[in-house]
Amino acid sequence: MNPQRLALFSAIVHAGSISKAAAALGMGKSVVSRQLAKLEDDLGTRLIQRSTRRLTLTEIGELVFAEARHIDQAVANIEQLTEQHQSEVKGRLRITCPRPLGQRYLVPLLVEFTTTYPKVEVALSVDDRMVDLIAEHIDVALRVAHLDDSTLVARKLCDNPRVLVASPAYLARRGIPQVPTDLLDHDCLLYSSGARVFDEWTFTKDGVHTPVRVPGKIHINDGMALVAGAVAGGGAMVIDHLLVGHELADGSLVQLLPDYQLRPGQPVYAVYPARPWLALKTATFVAFLQERLFV
């Protein structure tokens, strides 16, 4: 049995005629009549006695209408629940983000967010893999990447330029490079992935590109471990500004060759599945990130 036809039957009875019900529902009279006829066929009995002047329920029609009214009330209750849910920031918010971003920025902001919105419960998954948001029921993901997945909605939070940095202690010991080729005489900390070591850094100034294959004894496959190595005086490194913002602010790392541009880093996005409507908890959290995370 089609519950929509039951709801339509209830609307007909409330309106007092098929034509009035059709007008109230914004449907054609013939469409309403056909749906009523199909409902009666489904049930194998007539529910309404039609006449040119009035509409009369049959005995079974009275019984069916008594039950159909429960559908009307359920729909009203659901609409009210949805309206209340959408007017208040609450519920369980499932979030995923890369490990460095979670450690550096997101966790302290989650404390602030849940303090501001105490009816929100947050479940954060710190994960460097590309999580399937729909399959794993994720509300929001933070991604440091260029995105091309059309099934997702993305809100850009910030650009993420790459910077050359080193610690003051290292620079006091080895000197400050003035041009990119000076790095050939420095120790460099290098990012690695599997067997690949990213030891070629390209610097650009006034449209001129200067690639430098830098030396480095320490290869690490984790961004935050590289930061720790640089702070400890291990050498110069190229890294996303996102990962060293705190160290640049407190002086434990210093930016080098600021007149040169490096290959652009990947921007940061808040990403969520495309849906006909967006839960208020999700919309509020994304707006919070846009305001507070990278200003």
C-alpha positions as CSV (number, residue, x, y, z in Angstrom):
1,M,0.0,0.0,0.0
2,N,1.2,3.4,-0.9
3,P,1.3,5.7,2.2
4,Q,1.1,8.8,-0.1
5,R,-2.3,7.6,-1.4
6,L,-3.5,7.3,2.2
7,A,-2.3,10.8,3.0
8,L,-4.1,12.0,-0.2
9,F,-7.3,10.2,0.9
10,S,-7.1,11.9,4.2
11,A,-6.7,15.3,2.5
12,I,-9.8,14.6,0.3
13,V,-11.9,13.9,3.4
14,H,-10.6,17.0,5.2
15,A,-11.3,19.2,2.2
16,G,-14.8,17.7,1.6
17,S,-14.3,17.1,-2.1
18,I,-11.8,15.9,-4.6
19,S,-11.7,19.3,-6.4
20,K,-11.0,21.2,-3.1
21,A,-8.3,18.7,-2.1
22,A,-6.7,19.1,-5.5
23,A,-6.7,22.9,-5.2
24,A,-5.2,22.7,-1.7
25,L,-2.5,20.3,-2.8
26,G,-1.7,22.1,-6.0
27,M,-2.6,19.0,-8.1
28,G,-4.9,18.4,-11.0
29,K,-8.3,17.0,-10.1
30,S,-7.9,14.1,-12.4
31,V,-4.6,13.2,-10.8
32,V,-6.2,13.1,-7.3
33,S,-9.2,11.1,-8.6
34,R,-6.8,8.5,-10.2
35,Q,-4.8,8.2,-7.0
36,L,-8.0,7.6,-5.0
37,A,-9.1,5.0,-7.4
38,K,-5.7,3.2,-7.2
39,L,-5.9,3.2,-3.4
40,E,-9.4,1.7,-3.6
41,D,-8.0,-0.9,-6.0
42,D,-5.2,-1.7,-3.6
43,L,-7.6,-2.2,-0.8
44,G,-10.2,-4.0,-2.9
45,T,-13.1,-1.8,-1.6
46,R,-14.7,1.5,-2.1
47,L,-13.8,4.2,0.4
48,I,-15.9,7.1,-0.8
49,Q,-19.4,7.4,-2.4
50,R,-19.2,10.1,-5.0
51,S,-22.0,12.3,-6.0
52,T,-22.3,15.7,-7.8
53,R,-23.2,17.4,-4.5
54,R,-21.3,15.7,-1.7
55,L,-18.7,13.2,-0.7
56,T,-19.7,10.4,1.7
57,L,-17.4,7.8,3.4
58,T,-18.4,4.2,3.3
59,E,-18.2,2.2,6.4
60,I,-14.7,0.9,5.6
61,G,-13.8,4.4,4.4
62,E,-14.6,5.7,8.0
63,L,-12.2,3.0,9.5
64,V,-9.5,3.7,6.9
65,F,-9.8,7.5,7.5
66,A,-9.4,7.0,11.3
67,E,-6.1,5.3,10.6
68,A,-5.0,7.7,7.9
69,R,-5.3,10.5,10.3
70,H,-2.4,9.0,12.2
71,I,-0.3,9.5,9.0
72,D,-1.3,13.2,9.0
73,Q,-0.2,13.5,12.6
74,A,3.0,11.7,12.0
75,V,3.9,14.0,9.1
76,A,3.1,17.0,11.3
77,N,5.3,15.6,14.1
78,I,8.1,15.0,11.7
79,E,7.9,18.5,10.3
80,Q,8.0,19.9,13.8
81,L,11.0,17.8,14.8
82,T,12.8,18.8,11.7
83,E,12.0,22.5,12.2
84,Q,13.2,22.3,15.8
85,H,16.4,20.4,14.8
86,Q,17.2,22.9,12.1
87,S,16.6,25.9,14.4
88,E,19.1,24.6,17.1
89,V,22.7,23.6,16.7
90,K,22.8,20.1,18.2
91,G,23.5,16.5,17.4
92,R,26.5,14.3,16.7
93,L,29.0,15.9,14.3
94,R,31.4,13.4,12.6
95,I,34.6,15.0,11.3
96,T,37.7,13.7,9.7
97,C,41.0,15.5,9.0
98,P,44.7,14.8,8.3
99,R,46.8,14.2,11.4
100,P,48.9,17.4,11.3
101,L,45.9,19.6,10.9
102,G,44.1,17.9,13.7
103,Q,47.0,18.2,16.1
104,R,48.0,21.7,15.2
105,Y,44.7,23.5,14.8
106,L,41.5,21.6,14.9
107,V,41.4,20.0,18.3
108,P,41.6,23.3,20.2
109,L,38.9,24.7,18.0
110,L,36.7,21.8,18.7
111,V,36.9,22.6,22.4
112,E,35.8,26.1,21.6
113,F,33.0,25.0,19.3
114,T,31.5,22.5,21.7
115,T,31.7,25.2,24.5
116,T,29.8,27.6,22.3
117,Y,27.3,24.9,21.2
118,P,27.0,22.5,24.2
119,K,24.4,20.3,22.5
120,V,26.9,19.3,19.8
121,E,28.8,16.0,20.3
122,V,31.9,15.7,18.1
123,A,33.5,12.5,16.9
124,L,36.9,13.4,15.2
125,S,38.8,10.8,13.1
126,V,42.4,11.9,12.6
127,D,43.3,10.1,9.4
128,D,45.7,10.8,6.6
129,R,43.9,8.6,4.1
130,M,41.2,10.0,1.7
131,V,38.1,8.9,3.6
132,D,34.9,8.1,1.8
133,L,32.5,10.5,3.4
134,I,29.3,8.9,2.4
135,A,30.3,5.3,3.1
136,E,31.7,6.2,6.5
137,H,28.9,8.7,7.4
138,I,31.1,11.7,7.8
139,D,29.5,15.1,8.1
140,V,32.6,17.3,7.4
141,A,36.2,16.5,6.2
142,L,39.1,18.9,6.2
143,R,41.3,18.3,3.2
144,V,44.6,19.7,2.1
145,A,44.3,19.0,-1.6
146,H,43.1,20.2,-5.0
147,L,39.6,18.7,-5.3
148,D,37.8,17.4,-8.3
149,D,35.1,15.2,-6.8
150,S,31.7,16.6,-8.0
151,T,29.8,14.5,-5.5
152,L,31.1,16.7,-2.7
153,V,30.6,20.3,-1.7
154,A,33.8,22.2,-0.9
155,R,34.3,25.4,1.0
156,K,37.8,26.9,0.8
157,L,39.3,27.8,4.1
158,C,42.7,29.2,3.1
159,D,45.6,29.0,0.7
160,N,48.6,27.1,2.0
161,P,51.8,28.5,0.6
162,R,55.1,26.6,1.0
163,V,57.9,28.3,2.9
164,L,61.6,27.7,3.4
165,V,62.5,27.7,7.1
166,A,65.2,26.9,9.6
167,S,65.8,27.5,13.3
168,P,67.8,30.5,14.7
169,A,70.3,28.1,16.3
170,Y,71.0,26.4,13.0
171,L,71.4,29.7,11.1
172,A,73.7,31.0,13.8
173,R,75.9,27.9,13.2
174,R,75.7,27.7,9.4
175,G,74.8,31.2,8.2
176,I,71.8,32.6,6.4
177,P,71.4,31.7,2.7
178,Q,71.0,34.7,0.5
179,V,70.2,33.0,-2.8
180,P,68.8,29.5,-3.5
181,T,72.1,28.0,-4.6
182,D,73.5,28.8,-1.2
183,L,71.5,25.8,0.0
184,L,74.0,23.5,-1.7
185,D,76.3,24.2,1.3
186,H,73.6,23.6,3.9
187,D,72.0,20.6,5.6
188,C,68.4,20.1,4.4
189,L,65.6,18.1,5.9
190,L,63.8,16.2,3.2
191,Y,60.3,14.8,2.9
192,S,60.1,11.3,1.6
193,S,57.3,9.0,0.5
194,G,58.3,5.3,0.1
195,A,61.5,5.2,-1.9
196,R,61.0,8.7,-3.3
197,V,62.8,11.6,-1.7
198,F,61.7,15.2,-2.6
199,D,65.1,16.8,-2.8
200,E,64.5,19.3,-5.7
201,W,63.2,22.7,-4.6
202,T,62.3,25.3,-7.3
203,F,62.5,28.9,-6.4
204,T,60.9,31.7,-8.5
205,K,61.8,35.4,-8.6
206,D,60.8,37.9,-11.3
207,G,59.6,35.1,-13.5
208,V,62.9,33.2,-13.3
209,H,62.8,29.7,-12.0
210,T,65.8,28.3,-10.1
211,P,65.6,24.5,-9.4
212,V,68.1,23.4,-6.7
213,R,68.8,19.7,-5.9
214,V,69.6,20.1,-2.2
215,P,71.6,17.8,0.0
216,G,70.1,16.2,3.0
217,K,71.0,13.4,5.4
218,I,67.6,13.2,7.1
219,H,64.6,11.9,5.2
220,I,61.2,11.8,7.0
221,N,57.8,10.8,5.7
222,D,55.8,12.9,8.2
223,G,55.4,16.7,8.2
224,M,55.3,17.2,11.9
225,A,58.4,15.1,12.4
226,L,60.1,17.4,9.9
227,V,59.0,20.4,11.9
228,A,60.5,18.9,15.1
229,G,63.7,18.2,13.2
230,A,63.9,21.8,12.0
231,V,63.2,23.2,15.5
232,A,65.9,21.0,16.9
233,G,68.4,22.6,14.5
234,G,68.6,19.8,12.0
235,G,68.7,22.1,8.9
236,A,66.6,24.0,6.4
237,M,63.4,22.6,5.0
238,V,60.6,23.5,2.6
239,I,57.1,22.8,4.1
240,D,53.5,24.0,4.0
241,H,53.0,27.2,6.0
242,L,50.1,25.4,7.6
243,L,52.5,23.2,9.5
244,V,54.8,25.9,10.8
245,G,52.6,28.8,11.5
246,H,53.0,28.5,15.3
247,E,56.8,28.2,15.0
248,L,57.1,31.2,12.8
249,A,55.0,33.2,15.2
250,D,56.9,32.2,18.3
251,G,60.3,32.5,16.6
252,S,61.5,28.9,16.9
253,L,61.7,28.9,13.1
254,V,62.5,31.7,10.7
255,Q,61.5,32.1,7.1
256,L,64.4,32.2,4.6
257,L,64.6,33.7,1.1
258,P,61.2,35.5,1.5
259,D,61.7,37.3,-1.9
260,Y,61.4,34.0,-3.7
261,Q,58.3,32.0,-4.3
262,L,58.1,28.2,-4.0
263,R,55.8,25.8,-5.7
264,P,52.3,26.6,-4.4
265,G,51.0,24.3,-1.7
266,Q,47.6,22.7,-1.7
267,P,44.7,24.8,-0.3
268,V,42.7,23.7,2.7
269,Y,39.0,22.9,2.2
270,A,36.0,22.0,4.4
271,V,34.3,19.2,2.4
272,Y,30.9,17.6,2.9
273,P,28.5,15.4,0.9
274,A,26.1,17.1,-1.5
275,R,22.6,16.8,-0.1
276,P,19.2,18.6,-0.8
277,W,19.6,20.3,2.6
278,L,22.5,20.8,5.0
279,A,22.1,20.1,8.7
280,L,22.4,23.2,10.8
281,K,25.2,21.6,12.9
282,T,27.2,21.1,9.7
283,A,26.6,24.6,8.3
284,T,27.4,26.2,11.6
285,F,30.6,24.3,12.0
286,V,31.8,25.1,8.4
287,A,31.0,28.8,9.0
288,F,32.9,28.6,12.3
289,L,36.0,27.1,10.5
290,Q,35.9,29.8,7.8
291,E,35.9,32.5,10.5
292,R,38.3,31.0,13.1
293,L,40.7,28.5,11.6
294,F,42.7,30.6,9.1
295,V,42.2,34.3,9.4
